[in-house]
Amino acid sequence: MKHMGIQCRFALLAALLTAAHVYAQDSAPSYAPTAPVTGTLRIWGHPYMAGVTKNWAEGFTRFHPGVRFELKLMGSDTAVPGLYAGRADIALLGRENNVTDDNGFSRPKRYRFTRLELMNGSLEAPGKSDALVIFVHRDNPVARLTLAQLDSIVSCERRRGGAPVRTWGDLGLGGEWARQPIRVHLYDAGTGKGTYFQHVVMRDSRKMNWERVTEYTDRRNHDRSITRAGEQIVEAVRTDRYALGISGAGFATGGVKALALAETEGGPYTVPSRETVIAGTYPLGRRTYALVDVAPGQPMDPKVREFLSYALSREGQADVARDGGYLPLSPAVLAAQREVLK
């Protein structure tokens, strides 16, 4: 993307936004209010969701002008405490809920929160729950990997049951590649993306092959600019023929290529694309979530239910597409989430 002409970039972005808008329109019913609601709706969550949340708020108030919004988007880690403390009506997470979220809510409440998926993470917008992409040098003959192979490359425990993978020869490459060790570059384990990788690929193992693994966080430069971790990872792969990196599509350059991934050796193997992220067929695509407090045997707050119904409607999913980063839900997932509101 970095080497693409400006006009081509804008044309591609416009095409993606148009396609996403059409997809959102085709995959959801129009919003139909069940009852007028009023009052203040308090939403806490991830700051990168500000654009989508603003779109939702503006669209929702056209149907319910008596509703006022209070937005406190300071991070996913603050969202759940706001919910169980009674200071938020909806907690928006840009990641999977974790043990801290679950216990923080359920221990004082004695029941679990209700969780809904509102939209997919992005393909190539850094920070917007963007999918993880596996990169190798453009000269590397490898075109695809299974998650078990990826786990065996990075992890000591190999919880997916794969054989140890230390060199490119262990993946079937010959010639100059056979004895070359695979040098791995990935997000720091303490970051959201690092935790996600460990959860999905390594099945929550924390033991990596540290002699071959380098972790990255965002770096502040002398001129106060920031070099993103994903950019550093891709640059490390671009300059090392024998490296493998876990980064994001938005950082891709001409010197690297993305690999197709599969859950198992039998496939199917899928490349990271807008379509595969939306469909849920790309194994390292991500989603965002809304958590709400609904006590057992009690109805959901009417204004919360109406707002979530709007977000999961044709109009609400078109608001997601207009943001230009996050992606709408597939028809199947969208229908399942709407069932939660019934």
Backbone torsions as a table, in degrees:
resi	resn	phi	psi	omega
1	MET	NA	-33.6	-175.6
2	LYS	-66.9	-26.2	-177.1
3	HIS	-96.2	5.2	-179.5
4	MET	-82.7	143.2	177.8
5	GLY	-61.7	153.2	-176.6
6	ILE	-60.3	-44.5	-178.6
7	GLN	-64.0	-39.7	178.5
8	CYS	-65.0	-39.7	179.0
9	ARG	-60.1	-47.5	-179.3
10	PHE	-64.5	-38.5	179.2
11	ALA	-64.3	-42.2	179.8
12	LEU	-65.5	-44.0	179.9
13	LEU	-62.2	-43.1	179.5
14	ALA	-61.4	-41.0	179.6
15	ALA	-64.5	-42.5	179.3
16	LEU	-64.3	-42.1	180.0
17	LEU	-65.6	-41.3	178.7
18	THR	-63.4	-44.6	179.6
19	ALA	-63.2	-41.9	179.6
20	ALA	-64.6	-38.5	179.2
21	HIS	-64.3	-44.9	179.1
22	VAL	-62.8	-42.3	-179.8
23	TYR	-60.7	-43.7	-179.9
24	ALA	-62.8	-38.9	-179.9
25	GLN	-67.1	-37.4	-175.5
26	ASP	-77.8	-20.2	-168.2
27	SER	-104.8	5.5	-176.4
28	ALA	-145.8	148.2	174.1
29	PRO	-73.9	155.4	176.0
30	SER	-65.5	151.6	179.8
31	TYR	-72.5	131.1	177.2
32	ALA	-130.0	105.6	-179.0
33	PRO	-56.7	136.9	177.0
34	THR	-90.1	-25.3	178.9
35	ALA	-165.2	148.9	176.4
36	PRO	-69.5	140.6	178.6
37	VAL	-129.0	153.7	178.8
38	THR	-138.4	176.1	176.8
39	GLY	107.8	-171.0	-177.7
40	THR	-103.9	130.8	177.9
41	LEU	-109.2	116.7	-175.1
42	ARG	-101.3	119.7	-177.1
43	ILE	-121.7	122.7	175.2
44	TRP	-112.2	151.5	177.9
45	GLY	165.3	-152.9	-172.3
46	HIS	-81.3	133.6	-176.6
47	PRO	-63.9	-27.9	179.5
48	TYR	-69.3	-11.8	177.5
49	MET	-88.6	5.0	-175.9
50	ALA	-58.5	-42.7	-178.2
51	GLY	-64.0	-47.5	179.0
52	VAL	-64.8	-43.1	-179.1
53	THR	-62.2	-39.2	176.6
54	LYS	-63.0	-42.9	177.5
55	ASN	-60.5	-45.3	179.2
56	TRP	-61.7	-45.0	-178.6
57	ALA	-61.2	-44.3	-179.7
58	GLU	-65.5	-42.9	179.5
59	GLY	-66.5	-40.7	-177.6
60	PHE	-66.8	-39.6	-177.9
61	THR	-71.3	-15.1	172.7
62	ARG	-68.4	-28.3	175.9
63	PHE	-92.0	-30.1	-176.2
64	HIS	-131.9	76.8	-175.2
65	PRO	-65.7	-12.6	179.8
66	GLY	-85.6	2.0	-179.9
67	VAL	-98.1	132.5	176.0
68	ARG	-112.9	144.9	-177.2
69	PHE	-109.2	137.3	168.8
70	GLU	-117.6	113.8	-176.6
71	LEU	-108.5	127.9	175.1
72	LYS	-130.0	86.4	-173.6
73	LEU	-104.1	83.2	-175.5
74	MET	-111.2	-3.7	179.0
75	GLY	141.5	151.7	179.6
76	SER	-61.5	-33.7	-176.4
77	ASP	-68.4	-23.0	179.6
78	THR	-92.3	-12.2	-172.0
79	ALA	-68.4	-48.0	-177.1
80	VAL	-66.9	-42.9	173.6
81	PRO	-55.3	-37.7	176.4
82	GLY	-63.0	-34.6	-179.1
83	LEU	-70.2	-51.5	-176.0
84	TYR	-76.5	-16.0	174.4
85	ALA	-83.5	-4.5	179.2
86	GLY	79.1	15.8	-178.9
87	ARG	-100.7	-9.3	177.5
88	ALA	-129.8	145.0	175.1
89	ASP	-92.5	-30.0	179.5
90	ILE	-137.4	132.7	174.4
91	ALA	-108.7	121.8	179.5
92	LEU	-100.6	124.0	179.7
93	LEU	-112.9	134.4	174.7
94	GLY	-92.0	15.5	-178.7
95	ARG	-152.4	173.8	172.9
96	GLU	-65.0	142.9	171.4
97	ASN	-65.8	147.0	-176.9
98	ASN	-117.3	-175.2	-176.9
99	VAL	-61.8	-38.2	178.6
100	THR	-62.0	-43.4	177.2
101	ASP	-62.5	-48.2	-175.4
102	ASP	-62.6	-49.9	-178.2
103	ASN	-70.9	-36.0	179.6
104	GLY	-59.8	-34.8	179.0
105	PHE	-85.7	-50.4	-169.8
106	SER	-72.7	-28.5	-179.4
107	ARG	-65.9	-49.5	177.1
108	PRO	-74.8	-30.4	-174.7
109	LYS	-86.6	-27.6	-177.1
110	ARG	69.9	19.2	171.8
111	TYR	-157.0	167.8	-177.4
112	ARG	-91.6	155.4	173.3
113	PHE	-72.1	163.8	172.9
114	THR	-95.7	131.4	-176.4
115	ARG	-117.3	136.2	174.7
116	LEU	-129.9	148.4	171.3
117	GLU	-90.7	131.2	-177.3
118	LEU	-107.2	-30.9	-179.0
119	MET	-166.4	162.3	174.0
120	ASN	-82.2	153.9	169.5
121	GLY	-67.0	174.4	-175.6
122	SER	-81.9	170.6	170.6
123	LEU	-88.6	-45.9	-171.1
124	GLU	-140.7	20.9	175.5
125	ALA	-100.3	101.9	-177.3
126	PRO	-55.5	135.7	179.2
127	GLY	93.7	-21.8	-177.8
128	LYS	-96.7	55.7	179.1
129	SER	50.1	43.7	-175.5
130	ASP	-70.6	147.3	-178.8
131	ALA	-62.4	148.3	173.2
132	LEU	-83.3	138.3	-178.5
133	VAL	-125.6	137.4	178.8
134	ILE	-95.4	121.3	-177.7
135	PHE	-113.1	144.4	167.8
136	VAL	-130.8	167.7	177.2
137	HIS	-61.2	148.4	-175.8
138	ARG	-62.3	-22.1	179.2
139	ASP	-84.5	-7.6	-175.7
140	ASN	-71.8	129.1	-179.7
141	PRO	-69.8	-19.3	-178.1
142	VAL	-63.7	135.5	179.6
143	ALA	-118.6	-17.9	-175.7
144	ARG	-155.2	158.5	178.5
145	LEU	-143.3	154.2	167.3
146	THR	-93.8	163.1	177.0
147	LEU	-66.0	-30.4	176.6
148	ALA	-64.9	-41.7	177.2
149	GLN	-64.6	-42.0	179.2
150	LEU	-63.3	-42.4	176.4
151	ASP	-60.1	-43.6	-178.7
152	SER	-67.5	-28.8	177.1
153	ILE	-69.4	-42.2	-170.8
154	VAL	-94.9	-38.9	-167.7
155	SER	-97.0	147.7	172.0
156	CYS	-80.6	-34.7	-173.4
157	GLU	-80.8	-28.6	178.8
158	ARG	51.0	59.2	-176.5
159	ARG	-67.7	-14.0	176.3
160	ARG	-85.6	-1.8	173.2
161	GLY	86.1	9.0	-179.2
162	GLY	-77.5	161.0	175.3
163	ALA	-72.8	155.2	179.1
164	PRO	-58.3	139.8	176.5
165	VAL	-127.8	112.9	-178.6
166	ARG	-117.0	-34.8	-177.4
167	THR	-120.8	166.7	176.2
168	TRP	-67.0	-24.7	174.8
169	GLY	-64.0	-30.7	176.8
170	ASP	-65.1	-17.1	176.9
171	LEU	-99.9	9.0	174.7
172	GLY	98.1	3.2	-179.6
173	LEU	-83.0	146.1	178.4
174	GLY	-115.2	-165.0	177.3
175	GLY	61.3	-139.8	-177.2
176	GLU	-63.2	-21.2	-175.9
177	TRP	-81.7	-25.0	-166.2
178	ALA	-54.5	-45.0	-174.7
179	ARG	-97.9	1.0	-177.3
180	GLN	-77.6	126.1	177.4
181	PRO	-67.8	147.6	177.3
182	ILE	-84.8	113.8	178.2
183	ARG	-94.8	123.4	-170.5
184	VAL	-105.0	135.3	177.2
185	HIS	-125.7	124.3	-175.9
186	LEU	-151.3	173.3	179.8
187	TYR	-68.0	145.2	176.2
188	ASP	-54.3	138.3	-176.6
189	ALA	-61.3	-21.9	-179.7
190	GLY	-82.5	-6.8	178.6
191	THR	-87.7	165.5	178.8
192	GLY	-60.4	-40.9	-179.6
193	LYS	-70.7	-36.5	177.1
194	GLY	-65.0	-41.6	178.0
195	THR	-65.0	-41.1	179.0
196	TYR	-61.4	-44.0	179.3
197	PHE	-60.8	-45.2	179.7
198	GLN	-62.9	-38.7	-178.3
199	HIS	-68.9	-49.2	-172.9
200	VAL	-80.5	-47.8	-173.9
201	VAL	-85.6	-45.6	-174.3
202	MET	-94.5	2.7	179.5
203	ARG	52.3	47.2	174.4
204	ASP	71.3	14.1	170.0
205	SER	-70.2	148.1	176.9
206	ARG	-115.0	5.4	-175.1
207	LYS	-102.0	109.1	-179.8
208	MET	-105.7	164.3	173.6
209	ASN	-79.6	79.2	-167.8
210	TRP	-63.7	-23.3	-179.9
211	GLU	-67.3	-17.9	-178.3
212	ARG	-120.5	2.0	-175.0
213	VAL	-110.4	133.8	172.7
214	THR	-121.4	128.5	-179.7
215	GLU	-100.1	155.1	-176.8
216	TYR	-135.8	142.6	167.7
217	THR	-125.9	168.5	176.5
218	ASP	-58.7	141.1	-176.1
219	ARG	-116.9	128.4	176.0
220	ARG	-89.5	126.9	-177.3
221	ASN	-90.2	171.2	-178.0
222	HIS	-60.9	-30.5	179.9
223	ASP	-86.9	12.2	177.5
224	ARG	76.6	1.0	175.4
225	SER	-75.6	165.5	-178.2
226	ILE	-116.5	129.7	170.6
227	THR	-101.9	115.5	-174.4
228	ARG	-67.4	149.4	179.8
229	ALA	-57.1	-42.6	-179.6
230	GLY	-60.8	-35.9	178.0
231	GLU	-67.7	-41.7	178.1
232	GLN	-62.3	-39.7	-179.0
233	ILE	-64.0	-47.4	-179.1
234	VAL	-65.1	-37.6	178.3
235	GLU	-64.2	-37.9	178.1
236	ALA	-63.6	-37.2	178.4
237	VAL	-72.8	-39.6	-178.9
238	ARG	-60.7	-32.3	-175.7
239	THR	-99.2	6.7	-179.2
240	ASP	-138.6	109.2	-176.2
241	ARG	-59.7	-23.1	-172.7
242	TYR	-107.8	17.6	-177.4
243	ALA	-96.5	160.1	171.8
244	LEU	-133.3	135.5	-178.1
245	GLY	-129.2	147.0	174.2
246	ILE	-112.0	109.6	-174.6
247	SER	-142.1	-147.3	179.8
248	GLY	-128.7	154.3	-176.9
249	ALA	-60.7	-28.1	-178.3
250	GLY	-67.8	-13.0	-179.3
251	PHE	-103.3	4.4	-175.9
252	ALA	-62.4	143.9	175.8
253	THR	-129.1	175.6	-179.4
254	GLY	-68.7	-13.7	-176.3
255	GLY	-90.9	0.4	-177.7
256	VAL	-131.8	167.4	174.1
257	LYS	-138.1	149.4	179.9
258	ALA	-89.7	144.4	-179.9
259	LEU	-97.8	147.8	169.9
260	ALA	-77.1	146.5	-177.7
261	LEU	-125.2	152.8	174.8
262	ALA	-141.6	151.9	176.0
263	GLU	-66.1	-42.2	-177.6
264	THR	-132.8	168.3	-177.2
265	GLU	-62.2	-28.0	179.3
266	GLY	-74.2	-6.0	179.0
267	GLY	78.6	-165.8	3.5
268	PRO	-75.3	150.4	175.0
269	TYR	-90.6	133.2	-178.7
270	THR	-128.3	144.2	176.4
271	VAL	-91.3	154.4	176.2
272	PRO	-71.4	118.4	178.0
273	SER	-149.7	167.2	177.8
274	ARG	-57.3	-43.8	-176.2
275	GLU	-65.9	-42.8	-177.3
276	THR	-73.6	-30.0	175.7
277	VAL	-67.7	-45.7	179.3
278	ILE	-62.8	-43.5	-177.7
279	ALA	-72.4	-15.9	-178.2
280	GLY	79.1	14.2	-179.0
281	THR	-90.0	-18.4	174.5
282	TYR	-82.1	121.5	-169.6
283	PRO	-63.0	-22.5	-175.9
284	LEU	-113.3	24.3	169.5
285	GLY	-74.3	156.8	-176.1
286	ARG	-125.8	161.2	179.7
287	ARG	-128.4	166.5	174.0
288	THR	-117.2	159.9	-170.6
289	TYR	-137.5	152.4	169.8
290	ALA	-114.9	128.2	176.6
291	LEU	-110.6	135.0	179.3
292	VAL	-134.1	155.5	-178.2
293	ASP	-95.7	107.9	176.9
294	VAL	-128.7	107.6	-178.8
295	ALA	-68.2	147.6	178.8
296	PRO	-54.0	131.6	178.8
297	GLY	79.8	-0.9	-178.7
298	GLN	-110.6	148.5	178.2
299	PRO	-76.0	158.0	173.9
300	MET	-70.9	144.1	175.1
301	ASP	-48.8	125.7	-175.3
302	PRO	-54.9	-41.5	-178.4
303	LYS	-70.6	-30.8	175.6
304	VAL	-68.2	-44.1	179.0
305	ARG	-61.6	-43.8	179.7
306	GLU	-63.6	-42.0	-179.1
307	PHE	-64.5	-44.7	179.7
308	LEU	-66.2	-35.8	176.1
309	SER	-62.6	-38.1	176.7
310	TYR	-66.0	-46.0	-178.6
311	ALA	-60.2	-30.3	-178.9
312	LEU	-96.7	16.8	179.1
313	SER	-99.6	176.3	176.7
314	ARG	-58.1	-43.5	-179.8
315	GLU	-66.1	-43.0	-178.9
316	GLY	-66.1	-38.2	178.0
317	GLN	-73.5	-28.9	172.3
318	ALA	-67.5	-33.9	174.2
319	ASP	-62.1	-37.7	176.6
320	VAL	-62.2	-47.4	-178.9
321	ALA	-61.8	-37.0	-179.0
322	ARG	-66.5	-22.6	179.1
323	ASP	-63.9	-30.8	177.2
324	GLY	82.5	7.8	178.3
325	GLY	-129.6	-68.1	177.5
326	TYR	-64.4	157.9	-177.7
327	LEU	-117.9	147.9	-179.5
328	PRO	-67.9	166.6	178.5
329	LEU	-80.0	157.1	173.4
330	SER	-72.1	159.8	178.9
331	PRO	-56.7	-39.6	-177.9
332	ALA	-67.1	-45.5	180.0
333	VAL	-67.2	-40.3	179.7
334	LEU	-60.0	-44.3	179.2
335	ALA	-64.1	-39.6	179.6
336	ALA	-64.9	-38.8	179.9
337	GLN	-70.2	-35.8	178.1
338	ARG	-66.5	-28.1	176.9
339	GLU	-65.6	-31.8	179.7
340	VAL	-62.5	-29.4	-177.2
341	LEU	-81.9	-10.5	-177.2
342	LYS	-78.2	NA	NA
